[in-house]
C-alpha cells in the first residue's frame, strides 16, 4: 500500500506530536473510551498511518465496521457520486435511492421488509420495539406484559434499555433505574432458554456469536435449537448480526452456518462501509407490518448517502468474494493461533476472519498485549481480562495476516513491563 505523504505548507507550524494531541483531548472529550496511544491520520485498505508517518496493520477493522477495509474504492466512489446529488431529505419525503437499497438488502438476507436506522444500538432498540408491538398486536400478549429473553454475556449496545439486560457492571453501574421486561439465561444453554419462554415472550434476542464476550461460538446445533424453540413457542427470533454479519464469519450472516433464518435481523457496522453509520432492522413482512406512521422514526435513517453506500456494500457482498476470502483466510488465522497455544495463548476461538484469543495472564493483561502489538505495528483491541480480539478487514492478504500473527508471537515473548 502506498499512502501519499501529507502536504507541507510554507509558514504553517509543524503538527503537534501524538502525545500533544492525546493530552489535548483530556479536558474537552468525555472519558468514555480508553484508546491505545496512537493518533491515526490516514488510512487505505488494511493499513493506517499515524500523524508522524508510522504505519500499522489494522487487525480490528472498527469492530467489523471496516469489513471492506479503509476507503474501499467502490464505496468511496458511491459516496462521492451521491454527495454531488443529494445527502438528506428526512423520511418526510421519498428519495430515489431508498427503495432499491431496501429491496436489495431484503433479498440479500432472505427477508421481506427493512427499517433503516443509523447505529447498531438504534437497530437493537428498534428491534425490541417491533417485537413488543408484534407481541401485543399479533400474539395477543396483554398490554405491558411482553418479555424478551436474552443471553448472559451479551453485548447489544449501551443505551439505557440495552444495559438493562446486560451483565457488564462497567456499563450498568450508576445508570439505573433500568427498563423491565427482559429475562437473562445462560448463552449456549437450550434447556435454560426453553424454561424462560412462556406465553408473555415476544422474542428471543441473541448474538449468533458473542463478540464483545471474546468471540464465543455456541455448540453446533444451538442456533437451530433456538430457531425450533421460538417457532414452537410462537415467539420471534431476533438475531443481532451487527458485528458478526456481512461476511465476517465466512458467510453473509453467522446464522447461515446453520441455515437458520431469523424472524428479525439486526445489521449495522459493515453496512456503512466504514464511511457513514448505517444500520437496519430486516424482518418478515407480517412482523414489520405492525409499525404504523409516527410509531417509530429517525431523521437520518435511510438517508440518500447511507442508501447509496449501503447499496454499494451489497454489491460487494453479492459476488460472494468477501465471504470466500473470510472462510479461506480464516483457516490461516486458525492455524496460526493453534501454533501459538504453547507460546502464551491459552485458548482461542475463530469463525472466518474473527478470533477471540486468551492470553496467559502471567504474560500481561489484554491491554498490555495490545500495547506491545502497537509497538510491533499491529492494532488490535482487548476485551475482558487477558482476551484480545482479531477482526481484520476482509481485504487482508495471506502475507499481511501472517505478518500480524508473527507480530503476536513476538509480543507474547516480550518481557512484561
C-alpha positions in Angstrom: 0.0 0.0 0.0 1.2 3.5 -0.8 -0.2 6.4 1.2 0.8 9.8 -0.3 2.8 12.0 2.1 0.9 14.8 3.8 1.5 18.1 2.0 3.8 20.6 3.6 2.8 24.3 3.5 5.3 27.0 4.0 4.7 29.2 7.0 2.4 26.6 8.7 3.6 25.4 12.1 4.6 21.7 12.3 1.9 19.4 13.5 1.8 18.6 17.2 3.1 15.2 18.3 0.8 12.3 19.2 1.3 12.9 22.9 0.3 16.6 22.4 -2.9 15.6 20.7 -3.7 12.9 23.2 -3.2 15.4 26.1 -5.3 18.0 24.3 -8.3 15.6 24.3 -8.4 15.1 28.0 -10.1 18.4 29.1 -12.6 18.5 26.3 -13.6 14.9 25.5 -15.8 12.7 27.6 -13.7 10.0 29.1 -15.9 7.1 27.9 -13.1 5.4 26.0 -9.5 4.3 26.8 -7.9 4.3 23.4 -4.5 2.9 22.6 -1.9 5.7 22.4 -1.9 6.1 18.6 -3.2 9.1 16.6 -4.3 8.0 13.2 -4.4 10.5 10.4 -4.8 8.5 7.2 -5.7 5.0 6.0 -6.1 2.8 3.0 -7.1 -0.8 2.8 -5.8 -2.7 5.8 -3.2 -0.1 6.7 -3.4 3.1 8.8 -0.8 5.8 9.3 -0.3 8.0 12.3 0.4 11.7 12.3 4.2 11.1 12.2 4.0 8.7 9.3 4.3 5.3 11.2 2.2 2.6 9.5 0.1 0.0 11.3 -1.7 -3.1 10.2 -5.4 -2.7 11.3 -6.5 -6.0 12.9 -9.6 -4.5 14.5 -11.4 -3.0 11.5 -13.6 -0.8 13.6 -15.2 -3.8 15.4 -16.2 -5.0 11.9 -17.4 -1.6 10.6 -14.5 -1.8 8.2 -15.0 -5.2 6.8 -14.0 -4.0 3.3 -11.0 -2.0 4.6 -10.4 1.7 4.8 -11.7 3.8 1.9 -12.6 0.9 -0.4 -12.6 2.4 -3.9 -16.1 1.2 -4.8 -17.5 2.6 -1.6 -15.7 5.9 -1.8 -16.9 6.3 -5.4 -20.5 5.6 -4.4 -20.3 8.2 -1.6 -18.7 10.8 -3.8 -21.3 10.3 -6.5 -24.1 10.7 -4.0 -22.5 13.7 -2.3 -22.8 15.5 -5.6 -26.6 14.7 -5.9 -28.4 14.6 -2.6 -27.4 13.8 1.0 -30.5 14.2 3.2 -34.3 14.6 2.8 -35.5 13.0 6.1 -38.3 10.5 5.8 -40.8 13.3 5.4 -40.3 12.8 1.7 -39.4 10.0 -0.6 -36.0 9.9 -2.3 -34.6 8.0 -5.3 -32.2 5.7 -3.5 -34.2 4.1 -0.7 -36.4 1.6 -2.4 -33.5 0.0 -4.2 -31.4 -0.2 -1.1 -34.2 -1.8 1.0 -35.2 -4.2 -1.7 -31.6 -5.4 -2.2 -31.0 -5.7 1.5 -34.1 -7.8 1.9 -33.0 -10.0 -1.0 -29.5 -10.4 0.4 -30.9 -11.6 3.8 -33.8 -13.6 2.6 -36.3 -11.5 4.5 -39.0 -9.1 3.4 -39.0 -5.6 4.8 -36.4 -3.1 6.1 -36.5 -0.4 8.8 -33.4 1.7 8.1 -31.6 3.3 11.1 -28.1 4.7 11.8 -26.3 3.0 14.6 -26.2 -0.6 15.9 -27.8 0.4 19.2 -30.6 2.1 17.3 -31.2 -1.1 15.4 -31.4 -3.1 18.7 -33.8 -0.6 20.2 -35.9 -0.7 17.1 -36.0 -4.5 17.1 -37.2 -4.5 20.7 -40.0 -2.1 19.8 -41.0 -4.1 16.8 -41.0 -7.4 18.8 -43.2 -5.9 21.6 -45.6 -4.4 19.1 -45.9 -7.8 17.4 -46.5 -9.5 20.7 -49.4 -7.2 21.6 -51.0 -6.9 18.1 -50.4 -10.4 16.8 -49.6 -12.8 19.6 -52.1 -11.3 22.0 -49.9 -10.7 25.0 -51.7 -8.4 27.5 -50.6 -4.8 27.3 -47.4 -4.0 29.2 -46.6 -7.7 29.8 -44.3 -8.6 26.9 -41.0 -10.1 27.8 -37.8 -10.7 25.7 -35.3 -13.4 26.6 -31.6 -12.6 26.1 -28.3 -14.4 26.8 -25.9 -13.7 29.6 -22.6 -12.2 28.4 -24.4 -10.3 25.7 -23.4 -7.0 24.1 -26.1 -5.2 22.1 -25.1 -1.6 22.9 -25.0 0.8 25.8 -28.4 2.7 25.7 -30.4 2.6 28.9 -32.8 -0.1 27.7 -30.0 -2.3 26.4 -27.8 -2.1 29.5 -31.0 -3.1 31.4 -30.3 -6.7 30.3 -26.5 -6.5 30.3 -24.4 -8.2 33.0 -21.5 -5.8 32.3 -21.0 -4.0 35.6 -19.0 -1.2 33.9 -21.8 -0.4 31.5 -24.6 -0.7 34.2 -23.3 0.7 37.4 -24.6 4.2 38.1 -27.2 4.3 35.3 -30.4 2.8 36.8 -33.3 2.6 37.1 -33.5 0.0 34.3 -36.1 -1.0 31.8 -38.1 -4.1 32.8 -39.3 -6.8 30.5 -36.2 -8.9 29.9 -35.1 -12.3 31.1 -31.5 -13.4 31.0 -30.4 -17.0 30.5 -27.0 -18.6 30.0 -25.7 -18.5 26.5 -25.5 -21.8 24.6 -28.0 -23.4 27.0 -31.1 -24.6 25.3 -32.8 -26.1 28.4 -32.4 -22.8 30.2 -33.8 -20.9 27.3 -36.8 -23.2 27.0 -37.6 -22.8 30.7 -37.5 -19.0 30.3 -40.0 -18.8 27.5 -43.7 -18.5 28.3 -46.9 -17.0 27.0 -45.6 -13.5 27.5 -42.5 -14.0 25.5 -42.3 -11.7 22.5 -38.9 -12.7 21.3 -35.5 -14.3 21.9 -32.8 -11.8 21.2 -29.4 -13.3 20.7 -25.9 -12.8 19.1 -25.2 -15.9 16.9 -21.6 -15.3 18.1 -20.9 -13.2 21.1 -18.2 -10.8 20.0 -17.6 -8.5 23.0 -17.6 -11.5 25.3 -14.5 -12.8 23.4 -15.9 -14.3 20.1 -17.8 -17.1 21.9 -19.1 -19.6 19.4 -22.0 -21.8 20.5 -22.2 -25.5 20.1 -23.2 -26.9 16.7 -27.0 -27.1 16.6 -27.6 -24.4 19.2 -28.9 -21.8 16.7 -31.0 -24.5 15.1 -32.4 -25.4 18.5 -33.2 -21.7 19.3 -35.0 -21.4 16.0 -37.0 -24.6 16.7 -37.9 -23.4 20.2 -39.1 -20.0 19.1 -41.3 -21.5 16.3 -42.9 -24.0 18.7 -43.4 -21.2 21.3 -44.9 -18.7 18.9 -42.2 -16.0 19.6 -39.8 -14.2 17.4 -36.1 -15.0 16.9 -34.1 -11.7 16.7 -30.5 -12.3 15.5 -28.1 -9.5 16.3 -25.6 -9.7 13.5 -24.3 -6.1 13.9 -20.7 -7.4 14.4 -20.9 -11.0 13.0 -22.8 -10.2 9.8 -21.9 -9.2 6.3 -19.0 -11.6 5.5 -17.1 -11.6 8.8 -17.5 -15.3 9.6 -17.1 -16.7 6.1 -20.8 -16.5 5.3 -23.0 -13.5 4.6 -24.5 -14.0 8.1 -23.3 -16.0 11.0 -26.7 -17.8 11.2 -26.1 -19.1 7.7 -23.6 -21.6 9.2 -26.7 -23.5 10.4 -29.1 -22.4 7.7 -31.2 -20.5 10.2 -33.4 -17.7 9.0 -34.5 -15.4 11.9 -37.7 -13.5 12.0 -35.9 -10.3 12.7 -32.3 -9.5 11.8 -30.3 -6.6 13.1 -27.5 -5.2 11.0 -25.1 -2.3 11.3 -21.3 -1.5 11.3 -20.1 -3.0 8.0 -23.4 -1.9 6.3 -22.0 1.6 6.3 -18.8 0.6 4.6 -16.7 2.5 7.1 -18.0 5.8 5.7 -21.3 6.6 7.3 -23.3 5.0 10.1 -25.9 2.7 8.6 -28.0 0.1 10.5 -31.2 -1.7 9.7 -33.8 -4.0 11.1 -34.8 -6.6 8.5 -37.8 -8.7 9.2 -40.6 -10.8 7.9 -43.4 -8.8 6.3 -46.0 -9.9 8.9 -43.7 -8.8 11.7 -42.6 -5.4 10.3 -46.1 -4.5 9.2 -47.1 -3.9 12.8 -45.5 -0.5 12.6 -47.6 2.5 11.5 -46.7 6.1 10.7 -45.5 8.0 13.7 -44.7 4.9 15.8 -41.0 4.9 15.1 -38.6 7.0 13.1 -35.2 8.6 12.6 -34.3 11.9 10.9 -31.2 10.4 9.3 -32.3 6.8 9.0 -32.3 5.7 5.3 -30.9 9.0 4.1 -29.7 9.1 0.4 -26.0 9.0 1.3 -26.5 6.0 3.6 -28.6 4.2 1.0 -26.0 4.8 -1.7 -23.2 3.5 0.4 -25.3 0.6 1.7 -26.2 -0.4 -1.8 -22.5 -0.4 -2.8 -21.8 -2.7 0.2 -24.5 -5.1 -1.0 -22.8 -5.0 -4.4 -19.6 -6.2 -2.9 -21.3 -9.0 -0.9 -23.4 -10.1 -3.8 -20.3 -11.6 -5.6 -19.5 -13.9 -2.6 -15.8 -12.9 -2.9 -15.5 -11.5 0.6 -17.3 -14.4 2.2 -15.0 -16.8 0.5 -11.9 -14.7 1.5 -13.0 -14.8 5.1 -13.5 -18.5 5.0 -10.2 -19.3 3.4 -8.1 -16.9 5.3 -9.9 -17.9 8.5 -8.1 -21.3 8.1 -4.8 -19.4 8.1 -5.8 -17.5 11.2 -6.9 -20.6 13.0 -3.7 -22.5 12.1 -1.5 -19.5 13.2 -3.2 -19.2 16.5 -3.0 -23.0 17.1 0.8 -22.7 16.6 0.9 -20.2 19.5 -1.0 -22.4 22.0 2.2 -23.4 23.7 3.7 -19.9 23.4 1.4 -17.8 25.6 -2.0 -18.4 24.0 -4.1 -20.5 26.4 -7.2 -20.7 24.2 -8.8 -19.2 21.1 -12.0 -19.3 19.1 -12.3 -18.5 15.4 -15.0 -18.3 12.8 -13.9 -16.9 9.5 -11.7 -13.8 10.0 -12.8 -13.3 13.6 -11.0 -14.6 16.6 -11.0 -14.3 20.4 -7.6 -15.1 21.8 -7.0 -15.9 25.5 -3.5 -14.9 26.7 -1.7 -16.4 29.7 -2.3 -13.8 32.4 1.2 -14.2 33.6 2.3 -12.5 30.3 0.1 -9.5 30.9 -3.4 -8.2 30.5 -5.1 -8.0 27.2 -4.4 -4.3 27.2 -0.7 -4.9 27.8 -0.6 -7.3 24.8 -2.3 -4.7 22.7 0.2 -2.1 23.6 3.1 -4.5 22.7 1.4 -5.2 19.4 1.2 -1.4 18.8 4.9 -1.3 19.1 5.1 -4.1 16.5 2.9 -2.1 14.1 -0.3 -4.0 14.6 -3.5 -2.6 16.0 -5.9 -4.9 18.0 -8.2 -4.4 21.0 -8.6 -6.2 24.2 -11.8 -7.3 25.8 -12.4 -8.9 29.2 -9.2 -9.7 31.2 -6.5 -11.2 29.1 -8.5 -11.8 25.9 -7.9 -9.9 22.7 -10.0 -9.8 19.6 -8.7 -10.1 16.0 -11.0 -8.9 13.2 -9.0 -7.7 10.2 -10.6 -6.2 7.1 -11.7 -9.0 4.8 -9.4 -7.5 2.1 -6.3 -8.6 4.1 -3.8 -10.8 2.2 -2.4 -14.0 3.5 1.0 -12.4 3.8 -0.4 -9.5 5.9 -2.3 -11.9 8.1 0.8 -14.0 8.7 2.7 -10.8 9.5 0.2 -10.0 12.2 0.5 -13.5 13.6 4.2 -13.2 13.7 3.9 -9.9 15.5 1.6 -11.5 18.1 4.2 -14.2 18.7 6.9 -11.5 19.3 4.5 -9.6 21.6 4.0 -12.8 23.6 7.7 -13.2 24.0 8.3 -9.6 25.1 9.2 -9.1 28.8 6.4 -7.7 31.0 7.0 -4.1 31.9 
